[in-house]
Amino acid sequence: MISALVHYLGTNDAGPGFYVLAQHLGLLPKGSSATTRLEFWIGQVNRLHRLYARS
């Protein structure tokens, strides 16, 4: 999800809308813990870095 690169103001994290969208797309289970959400976001950021590093 390319929106993983957009940080929520005042935090080092994605905004709540990122996680709602991920749940809507079936990429993140509803009711996920803060740790699970953080791990998902980090994974998405890393995937984007790898994708664009190949360009």
Z-matrix of the N, CA and C atoms (Angstrom, degrees):
N
C 1 1.442
C 2 1.515 1 108.45
N 3 1.322 2 117.01 1 113.73
C 4 1.457 3 120.49 2 -176.21
C 5 1.526 4 112.15 3 -63.04
N 6 1.324 5 117.43 4 -23.46
C 7 1.457 6 119.76 5 178.39
C 8 1.529 7 112.17 6 -65.98
N 9 1.320 8 118.25 7 -8.00
C 10 1.462 9 121.42 8 176.66
C 11 1.518 10 111.31 9 -62.76
N 12 1.317 11 117.34 10 -21.85
C 13 1.462 12 120.58 11 -178.80
C 14 1.520 13 112.48 12 -81.24
N 15 1.321 14 117.76 13 -9.18
C 16 1.461 15 121.56 14 179.36
C 17 1.522 16 108.16 15 -91.16
N 18 1.331 17 116.64 16 116.34
C 19 1.464 18 120.96 17 -178.34
C 20 1.522 19 110.33 18 -88.91
N 21 1.302 20 115.42 19 146.00
C 22 1.450 21 122.90 20 175.25
C 23 1.519 22 107.99 21 -74.74
N 24 1.328 23 117.92 22 131.89
C 25 1.463 24 121.56 23 -177.54
C 26 1.521 25 112.15 24 -55.12
N 27 1.308 26 115.66 25 132.61
C 28 1.455 27 121.63 26 175.70
C 29 1.519 28 114.71 27 83.47
N 30 1.329 29 118.21 28 0.07
C 31 1.464 30 120.36 29 179.50
C 32 1.526 31 109.65 30 -138.15
N 33 1.278 32 116.30 31 164.02
C 34 1.460 33 122.20 32 174.03
C 35 1.524 34 107.09 33 -102.52
N 36 1.317 35 115.02 34 69.00
C 37 1.454 36 121.43 35 -173.42
C 38 1.527 37 108.05 36 -164.04
N 39 1.305 38 115.87 37 166.25
C 40 1.461 39 120.83 38 172.17
C 41 1.526 40 108.50 39 -79.91
N 42 1.310 41 116.88 40 159.83
C 43 1.456 42 120.54 41 178.06
C 44 1.511 43 111.98 42 -75.55
N 45 1.321 44 116.73 43 167.88
C 46 1.467 45 120.23 44 -178.22
C 47 1.532 46 112.47 45 -61.27
N 48 1.317 47 117.86 46 -30.46
C 49 1.464 48 120.75 47 178.76
C 50 1.515 49 112.49 48 -62.41
N 51 1.336 50 117.29 49 -31.25
C 52 1.456 51 121.75 50 177.57
C 53 1.525 52 110.24 51 -60.47
N 54 1.323 53 116.20 52 -45.18
C 55 1.457 54 120.71 53 -177.76
C 56 1.529 55 111.46 54 -72.49
N 57 1.327 56 117.09 55 -35.75
C 58 1.466 57 120.47 56 175.88
C 59 1.527 58 109.52 57 -62.40
N 60 1.326 59 117.41 58 -44.70
C 61 1.462 60 121.28 59 178.36
C 62 1.528 61 110.80 60 -62.98
N 63 1.328 62 116.93 61 -43.41
C 64 1.466 63 120.57 62 178.84
C 65 1.522 64 110.83 63 -60.30
N 66 1.317 65 117.26 64 -39.52
C 67 1.458 66 120.77 65 177.63
C 68 1.522 67 110.42 66 -67.83
N 69 1.310 68 116.62 67 -42.15
C 70 1.470 69 121.36 68 179.05
C 71 1.532 70 110.78 69 -60.82
N 72 1.329 71 116.66 70 -37.06
C 73 1.462 72 121.42 71 179.54
C 74 1.525 73 112.94 72 -81.17
N 75 1.335 74 116.95 73 -3.48
C 76 1.459 75 121.33 74 179.68
C 77 1.523 76 113.73 75 77.92
N 78 1.328 77 116.77 76 18.98
C 79 1.462 78 120.96 77 -179.18
C 80 1.523 79 112.76 78 -92.42
N 81 1.314 80 116.42 79 -16.85
C 82 1.465 81 121.85 80 -177.48
C 83 1.526 82 107.47 81 -140.48
N 84 1.329 83 117.28 82 127.58
C 85 1.468 84 119.27 83 -179.43
C 86 1.527 85 111.70 84 -64.73
N 87 1.328 86 116.67 85 142.82
C 88 1.466 87 120.81 86 174.90
C 89 1.520 88 109.14 87 -62.97
N 90 1.317 89 116.10 88 143.85
C 91 1.457 90 120.92 89 179.39
C 92 1.519 91 113.68 90 77.10
N 93 1.336 92 117.35 91 18.04
C 94 1.463 93 120.90 92 179.95
C 95 1.524 94 110.78 93 -63.47
N 96 1.313 95 115.68 94 146.85
C 97 1.466 96 120.79 95 178.48
C 98 1.525 97 110.01 96 -70.46
N 99 1.314 98 116.01 97 165.63
C 100 1.461 99 121.47 98 177.59
C 101 1.523 100 110.31 99 -59.63
N 102 1.313 101 117.47 100 -38.09
C 103 1.466 102 121.05 101 179.36
C 104 1.518 103 111.03 102 -65.99
N 105 1.319 104 117.26 103 -43.06
C 106 1.463 105 121.12 104 178.59
C 107 1.523 106 110.72 105 -63.46
N 108 1.329 107 117.10 106 -42.82
C 109 1.474 108 120.57 107 177.89
C 110 1.525 109 110.60 108 -62.02
N 111 1.337 110 117.05 109 -44.55
C 112 1.461 111 121.27 110 179.70
C 113 1.529 112 110.59 111 -62.26
N 114 1.308 113 117.66 112 -44.63
C 115 1.469 114 121.16 113 178.76
C 116 1.526 115 110.74 114 -62.91
N 117 1.331 116 117.41 115 -39.21
C 118 1.463 117 120.80 116 177.51
C 119 1.519 118 110.41 117 -62.79
N 120 1.327 119 116.97 118 -47.67
C 121 1.466 120 121.27 119 -179.54
C 122 1.530 121 111.11 120 -60.98
N 123 1.314 122 117.44 121 -46.62
C 124 1.467 123 121.18 122 178.60
C 125 1.525 124 110.06 123 -58.91
N 126 1.320 125 117.59 124 -42.96
C 127 1.459 126 121.12 125 178.47
C 128 1.519 127 111.80 126 -61.54
N 129 1.329 128 117.09 127 -41.14
C 130 1.453 129 120.92 128 179.04
C 131 1.534 130 111.37 129 -66.13
N 132 1.325 131 116.95 130 -42.24
C 133 1.469 132 120.69 131 177.42
C 134 1.529 133 110.01 132 -62.01
N 135 1.320 134 117.22 133 -44.95
C 136 1.470 135 120.62 134 179.77
C 137 1.528 136 111.45 135 -62.65
N 138 1.327 137 117.33 136 -40.77
C 139 1.470 138 120.40 137 178.24
C 140 1.521 139 110.74 138 -62.58
N 141 1.320 140 117.87 139 -40.64
C 142 1.459 141 121.01 140 178.75
C 143 1.525 142 111.65 141 -64.93
N 144 1.334 143 116.06 142 -42.04
C 145 1.470 144 120.03 143 178.03
C 146 1.526 145 110.29 144 -60.79
N 147 1.330 146 117.31 145 -43.79
C 148 1.468 147 120.23 146 179.36
C 149 1.529 148 111.08 147 -65.06
N 150 1.326 149 116.93 148 -41.86
C 151 1.455 150 121.32 149 -179.32
C 152 1.532 151 111.36 150 -61.25
N 153 1.305 152 117.14 151 -48.58
C 154 1.464 153 120.52 152 -175.63
C 155 1.523 154 112.62 153 -81.55
N 156 1.318 155 118.17 154 -18.08
C 157 1.465 156 121.14 155 176.77
C 158 1.527 157 110.54 156 -69.39
N 159 1.323 158 117.25 157 -25.20
C 160 1.467 159 121.66 158 -179.59
C 161 1.519 160 112.52 159 -76.24
N 162 1.326 161 117.48 160 -17.03
C 163 1.483 162 120.92 161 -175.12
C 164 1.504 163 112.62 162 -66.12
